[in-house]
């Protein structure tokens, strides 16, 4: 387990450094008027810091305390849930231009809560409706972001 953490820490340290150096070639701007390089700069600094902490933890951990590796899928139904989540994302992508933003978001949330969360129909429908309305109000009314128009207009 220590070797995997060491390799991950070093690789992520190099990736963070590369992104940091590349983000300096874009205009940074300020927090009030951010440039194209501000977000990659902040994320790369976080990645460098966290990967350095992971690498240091590997070097500073005691040799006698090897932790047994945990399985990649700790739960029995994890691969099925991952596939269902991926199928839900693909379905959302293809449903979005057909029925529009708010209805497809509601259907996607309903799918996630019902089939991945395991909640009942009443709870799932309630939260799907609430999330669809909140997403619609937030993006289309308050922020005035144009969302995809549906092919099927009712």
GILIN-V121108 format. One record per helix or strand. SS is the DSSP state (H for helix, E for strand). FROM is the first residue (numbers start at 1). TO is the last residue. Records with the same first field share a line. If there is no record, write none. Layout:
SS: FROM-TO / FROM-TO
This chain:
H: 2-23 / 38-60 / 78-99 / 101-116 / 121-142
E: 29-29 / 34-34
